[in-house]
Amino acid sequence: MKLLHLRLGVAIAAVFSVGTAPIAWAETSDGNNLRLRDFNRPAMTVKEWLAQVEAVTVTVTGVKLERTEAGLNITLETADGRLLQIDATKFRSENKNLIADIPNAVLALPDAQEFSAENPTGEIANVRVTQVDAANIRVIVAGKNALPTEEVTLKTGALAYSLNPEGETPEEELVVTGDRSGSAYFAPNSTTATKLDVPLRDVPASIQVIPRQLIEDKQLVRLNDLADYVSGVQAQSGYGGLSSQGYYFRGFETSFETLRNGFRDFGFLSPRDVANVERVEFLKGPASVLYGGSFGSIAGVVNTITKKPLETPFRQVGITVGSYSFYRPTIDLTGPLTPDKSLLYRLNLAYENAGSYRDFVDSESIFVAPALTWRLGPKTTFTIELEYQKYDYVFDRGLLPNAVFLTLPRERFLGEPGFNRAEVESLAVTYNFEHNFSDNWKFRQGFNANLVSNFQQNVRGSRFSEPLLEADGRSLPRRAEREPDSDQQNFTLQNEVFGKFNTGSIRHNLLFGVELSRYRFNYSFFRASIDSLDIFNPVYGAKPGAFELAYSPEEYGADNVGVYVQDLIELLPNLKLLAGLRFDANDSFYRNEDRTTDLSQTDTGVSPRLGLVYQPTDTTALYFSWSRSFNPQFFSRNRTGEAFKPEEGEQFEIGVKQELFNKRLSFNLAFYQITKQNVLTTDPNDSDFSIQTGEQKSRGIELDITGQILPGWDVIATYAYTDAFVSEDNVLPVGETLVNAAKHRASLWTKYEIQDGNLRGLGFGVGVVFSDDRPIGLPNVLILPSYVRADAALFYRREGWRLALNFRNISNTKYQESQGNFYFIPAAPFTVYGTVSYQF
């Protein structure tokens, strides 16, 4: 693995310009810089030197691939260590292939006539080394859907050459620093918006991809924290402190519904660990066209992509320790299980044990995630993944929506120590089967089963008491609750066909799919009385009274059938039309054990989407999109017993996507309006029932900047203006701001890593997050104040080791996070995490 850690030496380069030949650079095997004058030759340039090299045939005896943080190293091993006569000016790109022709070379591998490796990285489909004729070999690096943007380095002896088409072959000696592969923060492709692995600039939608690198740089252990770096998205704290994924998109709540590898994931009671996360994709706007009418949010969706088995061996161990007795060891292993690399594995393990800045709160988690990929043939693969997590924690509902609670210290706990406990055990199994009929047609079948069991009991302040505090202004009425067991089951089967074909000069990228899903949730709920608590001077130790059944054992769920079709049409090379349509039939039910309540309903809906992308240059894209969605209203009836229509959403969006600095930095600007109709509102003739006349709107502006400014200097910056409000209602004031919808939010995170010299690998990062004030409850019963939080990081990488210190909330700002419509929880104070990891 030494090649993973070779220092970037002297580079020979000219001015960078698009479309010219690659740059070559070199260093000695001991890491010292190798300069052209060190060679005993009269030539003054690389071209002159290569021209003078005697044409002696060199035998290539081996090919090794090595995945790096930047991309991929391809090492050509030769007999007696002789140097190949590589001329970087002969490198070229064709379609999605990087090609290097090497003269005066013969391929003599011990057990094969040519070398071939499949899927060595996320962007690269295949690497081949073949004998073209008697004295020339060829290296071909094929991208999966486009030309690879990862750093692809060809090595022979002590010399290294970039295959990426970025600059001219140099005439003069020039030292170049920096990671020439582009930013680790900038992801050019995404699958969530279209289920096609296409460039983001071809998609008429606002998408932000958070890569693994940012998770590691920030040392994030909660996926919700990623919302700080996506415009228009805010985190929703998990139920009772659970580390589940909850978000607000453009002012609308997602109800803890997300996607995991493209499958619906109901995360309300299910934690999600970051150990096996490769990246997280945020698609803003309705998602029903691909993911169904029962999906929780009309304003956006989060898709978490997990790590997959790799052909190239990779092993990493690490441990993070931090404030409040936090410690978390992790292991990540991957590679082939068979000599022919037809069977690949990956294993991610994590254990976490943590205290808290909140009194009496702690948690413990065990996470195991194995995965296997079986290459059944050159065109067929089968991947199966398993995720198991057991999460024990203190159930902490937080504080209630009253201004007096804003004055309490961060650590104030309103439950009962020793009684407030919860345990979640989850198991998810996913398989994906893919078969390529040809280069243009593919079939995919995917299945996901997600099983969650939950136990929780807690004491919390009663949000139903009026007023919230007793007459003394300090005693909080409380109640005890117990949910002895609940079970959640979610099953999804997807069958999809992907095709590419032409009608005349028009190129089509077709998707047709059928999805079957079933969701079940059953539970029982008990309540008991308990003494009040002095919120300013709490004395704990109260015991609950006798528990009584509040809800008889109940079950609810839904079966859904979805049929969808989509076509990304390339009308012209710079003009693309995206059209999609999905039909859903949803059968839902709600019943209790004795069937005194037994409701069922069937809803059908059509979700269309249209979008247009115009690209006046190869770095600029202008787009327009329109989409609709629907969300069935389960288990509710009006006063005449009739079921409600599904909620409907409609969005219009226009935007611009600009790539700067040789396509290393992306600039995305979006303007949108979303209208949500058929919102339930109180029946003016009977307050115990609802009618369906409500309407809510959100309109705003969003800006995301992601990528690399200079070599080693990465940045991610966001800004959002969100005007989300009640536009029609019988009871709520028109114009009332939606829950947790801050008018203005902005963030910045930037890091710099020294690229050469004795301090190479040393880096630091700084960041800031700003949020405007935002309300709790509808009507708005409390306004959480605005805040500014600052973070920082210091890290060092060398020889496979990575040492890092992360500082969160370095200004010790006191601010709050929403737990939904009725609760909030104080955010963490100044916190420090230290990480040591080793890659081998």
Secondary structure, 3 states (H helix, E strand, C coil): CHHHHCCCCCEECCCECCCCCCCEEEECCCCCECCHHHCCCCCCCHHHHHHHCCCCCEEEEEEEEEECCCEEEEEEEEHHHCCCCCCHHHCEEECCEEEEEEECEEECCCCCCCEEEECCCCCEEEEEEEEEECCEEEEEEEECCCCCCCEEEEEECCEEEECCCCECCCCCCCCCCCCCCCCCCCCCEECCCCCCCEEHHHCCCEEEEEEHHHHHHHCCCCHHHHHHHCCCEEECCCHHHCCCCCEEECCEECCCEEEECCEEEECCCCCCCCCCEEEEEEEECCCHHHHCCCCCCCCEEEEEEECCCCCCCEEEEEEEEECCCEEEEEEEEEEECCCCCCEEEEEEEEEEEECCCCCCCCEEEEEEEEEEEEEEECCEEEEEEEEEEEEEECCCCCECCCHHHHHCCCCCCCCCCCCCEEEEEEEEEEEEEEEECCCCEEEEEEEEEEEEEEEEEEEEECCCCCCCCCCCCCEEEEEEEEEEEEEEEEEEEEEEEEEEEEECCEEEEEEEEEEEEEEEEEEEEEEEEEEEEECCCCCCCCCCCCCEEEEEEEEEEEEEEEEEEEEEEEEECCEEEEEEEEEEEEEEEEEECCCCCEEEEEEEEEEEEEEEEEEEECCEEEEEEEEEEEECCCCCECCCCCECCCEEEEEEEEEEEEEECCCCEEEEEEEEEEEEEEEEEEECCEEEEEEEEEEEEEEEEEEEEEEEEECCEEEEEEEEEEEEEEEECCCCCCCCECCCCCCEEEEEEEEEECCCCCCCCEEEEEEEEEECCEEECCCCCEEECCEEEEEEEEEEEECCEEEEEEEECCCCCCCEEECCCCCEEECCCCEEEEEEEEEC
